[in-house]
Amino acid sequence: MAYDPTSTEGLAAHASERLAMNTRGLFTSDLSVNEYLCVEKAGFDPVGLVVGSSIYHTGYQFQNIRRNEELTVLSQAMYQARDLAMTRMEEEADQIGADGIVGVRLDVGRYEWGPDMTEFIAIGTAVRHKEGKLHRAPNGRPFTSDLSGQDFWTLMQTGKRPVGMVMGNCVYHVAHRGVMQTMKQAGKNVELEQYTQALYDARELAMERMQSEAEQIGDGVLGIVEVKLHENSHGWGSHVIEFFALGTAVVPNEHAADQQLPEITPVLDIND
């Protein structure tokens, strides 16, 4: 979806009314109290909870049960729907003059309206730098990050800053084993190479696409932190699975002069 910072097309009817309350000094946030403190210590004020949503119908694609292959129709649908939700969340952040969004989470929901309909939701807390220093991505979009408030503060202490969440996905069909093959392998310790190669290929495609997104942000991107690789069948059946790679791309923080790394203090968690 093409990004238009002034666009409100696709936003909920009452979204502008809700966001107008944030511009009058009332902020909303899904940050915990500890996260709120860390965001403040990093030099940012929360300005509002921002949301993007897209309910998407996924098309049909023929599957050859004897072949390992990507189901490109489903891959594109899952990617485009998430991109729509992310873009609308970013446009909400623009409406309230935010520099970026922290603590972003991407959720997938299904309803009883139909097996081929899925809602994709992007939600996070929009923040603005206290001193008005611009921290947006090189392309002018608000930065996005799935880092917690604590991790966001820690990253800023290293002289780096987030510029955008990057993602890649692959919906893959894993071929069925033949009857003769199953019988030959029954009772044996043996690698199922067909399955191994299928899942290996699918994960690599998702990771490669995530890295490609990071490269498209600009030459200044140093890397991707907090990478997570999710696996889900989304109800398509036992032999169809989506691999979804998600992380936060980072760049040097031009506002941090001669940044000194803080000392690392070991902490023993007694909650578990």
C-alpha positions in Angstrom: 0.0 0.0 0.0 1.4 3.4 -1.0 2.1 5.6 2.1 0.3 9.0 2.3 1.0 10.8 5.6 -2.1 13.0 5.1 -4.5 10.1 4.2 -7.3 9.1 6.4 -8.8 6.7 3.8 -9.3 3.3 5.3 -9.3 4.6 8.9 -12.3 3.9 11.1 -15.0 6.5 11.1 -14.3 7.6 14.7 -10.5 7.3 14.5 -10.0 11.0 13.7 -12.2 12.0 16.7 -10.3 9.8 19.0 -6.9 11.0 17.7 -8.0 14.6 18.1 -8.3 14.0 21.8 -4.6 12.9 21.9 -3.6 16.2 20.3 -5.2 18.1 23.2 -2.8 16.5 25.7 -4.6 13.3 26.6 -2.5 10.3 25.7 -3.5 6.7 25.6 -1.0 3.8 25.7 -0.7 0.1 26.0 2.7 0.4 27.7 3.2 -1.0 31.1 4.3 1.4 33.9 7.9 0.2 33.6 7.8 0.6 29.8 6.3 4.0 30.1 9.2 5.0 32.4 11.8 3.7 30.0 10.3 5.5 27.0 10.3 8.7 29.0 14.0 8.1 30.0 14.8 7.6 26.4 13.6 11.1 25.7 10.2 10.5 24.3 6.6 11.3 25.3 3.8 8.9 24.5 1.1 10.7 22.5 -1.5 8.0 21.7 -2.5 4.5 21.0 -2.6 3.9 17.2 -4.3 1.0 15.4 -4.5 -0.3 11.9 -6.8 -3.0 10.7 -7.6 -5.0 7.5 -10.1 -7.8 7.0 -8.8 -9.8 4.0 -10.2 -12.5 1.9 -7.6 -15.1 0.8 -8.0 -16.6 -2.6 -7.8 -20.2 -3.7 -4.7 -21.9 -5.0 -4.5 -25.4 -6.3 -2.1 -27.7 -4.3 -0.3 -30.7 -5.7 -0.2 -33.1 -2.8 3.0 -34.7 -4.1 4.9 -31.5 -4.4 6.8 -29.2 -2.1 6.0 -25.7 -3.3 5.2 -22.2 -2.1 1.5 -21.2 -2.4 2.2 -17.7 -3.8 -1.5 -16.6 -3.8 -1.7 -17.2 0.0 1.8 -15.7 0.6 0.8 -12.5 -1.2 -2.5 -12.2 0.6 -1.0 -12.6 4.1 1.7 -10.1 3.3 -0.5 -7.5 1.7 -3.1 -7.6 4.5 -0.4 -7.1 7.2 1.0 -4.2 5.1 -2.4 -2.6 4.9 -2.8 -2.8 8.7 0.7 -1.4 9.3 0.3 1.5 6.9 -3.0 2.5 8.5 -1.4 2.4 11.9 1.4 4.7 10.7 -1.1 7.1 9.2 -2.8 7.4 12.5 0.6 8.2 14.1 1.0 10.9 11.5 -2.3 12.5 12.4 -1.1 13.2 15.9 2.4 14.3 14.9 4.3 11.3 16.3 7.9 10.5 15.5 7.3 6.7 15.7 5.5 3.8 17.3 6.9 1.5 19.9 5.7 -1.8 21.3 4.0 -2.7 18.0 2.3 -6.1 17.8 0.7 -7.7 14.8 -2.3 -10.0 15.6 -4.3 -12.2 13.3 -8.0 -12.9 14.1 -10.6 -15.2 12.6 -14.3 -14.9 12.8 -17.4 -17.0 11.9 -18.1 -15.0 8.8 -16.2 -17.4 6.6 -13.1 -19.7 6.6 -11.3 -17.5 4.0 -11.6 -14.2 5.9 -9.0 -13.0 8.3 -8.5 -9.8 10.3 -5.0 -8.4 10.6 -4.5 -5.8 13.4 -1.4 -3.6 14.0 -1.4 -1.8 17.4 1.2 0.2 19.3 2.0 3.4 21.2 2.9 6.5 19.1 5.7 8.6 20.7 7.3 12.0 20.1 10.8 13.2 21.0 10.7 15.7 23.9 13.2 18.1 22.2 11.6 17.9 18.8 14.5 16.0 17.2 13.3 14.1 14.2 13.6 10.4 14.6 11.7 9.2 11.6 12.7 6.6 9.0 14.8 7.9 6.0 11.7 7.6 3.8 9.8 10.1 6.1 7.5 7.5 7.7 7.2 7.3 11.4 9.6 4.6 12.8 8.0 1.4 13.9 9.4 -1.1 16.4 8.2 -4.2 18.2 10.7 -3.6 21.0 9.4 -3.3 24.5 9.8 0.0 26.4 12.8 -1.4 28.2 14.5 -2.7 25.0 13.8 0.6 23.3 15.6 2.5 26.0 18.5 0.0 26.0 18.9 0.3 22.2 18.9 4.1 22.4 21.8 3.9 25.0 23.9 2.0 22.4 23.8 5.0 20.0 21.4 3.2 17.7 17.7 3.8 17.0 14.9 1.9 15.3 13.7 2.9 11.9 11.1 0.3 11.0 9.6 -3.1 11.5 10.5 -5.4 8.7 8.8 -8.6 7.8 8.9 -11.5 5.3 6.6 -14.5 4.9 6.1 -17.7 3.0 3.1 -19.9 2.8 4.3 -23.4 1.9 2.7 -26.7 1.0 4.6 -29.7 2.3 4.2 -32.8 0.1 2.5 -35.9 1.4 4.5 -39.1 1.7 3.6 -41.9 -0.6 2.3 -45.2 0.8 5.4 -47.2 -0.2 7.7 -44.6 1.2 5.9 -44.6 4.5 6.0 -48.4 4.7 9.8 -48.5 3.9 10.5 -46.0 6.7 8.2 -47.5 9.3 10.1 -48.6 12.4 13.3 -47.0 11.3 15.4 -44.1 12.6 15.6 -42.0 9.4 15.5 -38.4 8.4 12.4 -37.4 6.4 14.4 -35.4 3.8 11.3 -34.3 2.0 9.9 -32.6 5.1 13.2 -31.2 6.2 13.9 -29.6 2.8 10.4 -28.1 2.6 10.5 -26.4 6.0 14.1 -25.3 5.5 13.2 -23.7 2.1 10.1 -22.0 3.5 11.9 -20.5 6.5 14.8 -19.2 4.3 12.3 -17.5 1.9 10.7 -15.7 4.9 14.0 -14.6 6.3 15.4 -13.5 2.9 12.3 -11.4 2.3 12.6 -9.7 5.7 16.2 -8.9 5.1 15.3 -7.5 1.6 12.8 -5.2 3.3 15.5 -3.9 5.6 17.7 -3.1 2.7 15.0 -1.1 1.0 14.8 1.3 3.9 18.1 2.8 3.0 21.9 2.4 3.1 22.2 3.4 6.7 20.5 0.2 8.1 23.0 -1.7 10.3 20.9 -4.7 11.0 17.8 -6.2 12.4 17.2 -6.9 16.1 14.6 -9.0 18.0 14.0 -11.2 15.0 11.1 -13.7 15.6 10.1 -16.5 13.3 6.5 -17.6 13.7 4.9 -20.7 12.3 1.1 -21.1 11.9 -1.2 -23.1 9.7 -4.1 -20.6 10.0 -6.5 -23.4 9.5 -5.4 -24.3 6.0 -4.7 -27.9 6.8 -1.9 -30.0 8.3 0.3 -29.8 5.2 0.1 -26.0 4.6 2.1 -23.7 6.9 3.1 -20.1 7.0 6.5 -18.9 8.2 6.5 -15.3 9.2 9.8 -13.5 10.1 9.6 -10.1 11.9 12.2 -7.8 13.4 13.2 -4.2 13.9 15.7 -2.5 11.6 18.2 -0.1 13.3 20.5 2.7 12.2 23.1 4.8 13.9 21.4 7.6 16.0 22.7 10.8 14.6 21.4 12.6 17.7 23.6 10.7 20.1 27.1 12.2 20.2 29.9 10.2 21.7 27.4 7.7 23.2 28.9 5.8 26.2 27.5 2.3 26.7 26.1 1.8 30.1 27.5 -0.8 32.5 25.7 -4.1 32.4 24.1 -5.0 35.8 23.2 -8.6 36.3 19.6 -9.1 37.6 18.2 -12.2 39.2 14.5 -12.7 38.4 12.7 -14.3 41.3 9.2 -14.2 39.8 9.5 -17.6 38.2 
